Amino acid sequence: MGHNEKAAYFCCVTLLYALSVLNPTHAISVTTHHNLHKTVGSDVTLYCGFWSNEYVSDLTTLSWRFRPDNSREIISIFHYGNGVPYIEKWGQFRGRVEWVGDISKQDGSIVIRNLDYIDNGTFTCDVKNPPDVVGTSSDVHLTVYDRIPPIGAGVVSGAIIGTFLGIILLIVGGLYLFRYIVRRRARSETIFFKGASAAERGKASGKAVTGTKGPVLYATLDQSKSGKGASEKKAKTSESKRDRK
């Protein structure tokens, strides 16, 4: 076998080995919280979950890093590799970090105890699970307050504006309701007075009719009485004349 044939053979063997042994890489997905708010002296659990196409093994590595607010310095606080967690024994987190995750369950969470103001910053979780080594790390921002987290100015302004608008709506609604009640009452009273005046006019007209009929009736009765008296006088006169004859 010549030199060129040996070189071609070696290249073919290397290519076949690479295609048969090496698997294509897949993107690994890492998830954390976005923002956390805690008070001084409290504890915080930094959750880190991940998803991978490959089985978790001793080759899986996980790390937590910290970058303080208003700083470019990056501090390594935790590392997991070869199935063993490694907690940094120096720096501001010394003696305050605890491993509570479970790599077999794709959980890389840690706990930081006794928080202080210097812990304000961004925590980054990064996971590699060969051959899944391509992916994006995930960040969570921690804010440590004195006692109670202050309410943002936007929340306060929104609450004040909402309360003011609510009061205005109540006042306007009350005015419209009052006007509606007054108009309805005035309308009912108008209808009542109209009915009462019509009844009174009817009574007055009845009295006027009876009043005009009364004198006419009396006059008729007087005339009939006077006619009867005259006829009776005539009858008596004729009878007396007959008696004289």
Order of alpha helices (4+ residues) and beta strands (2+ residues): alpha-beta-beta-beta-beta-beta-beta-beta-beta-beta-beta-beta-beta-alpha
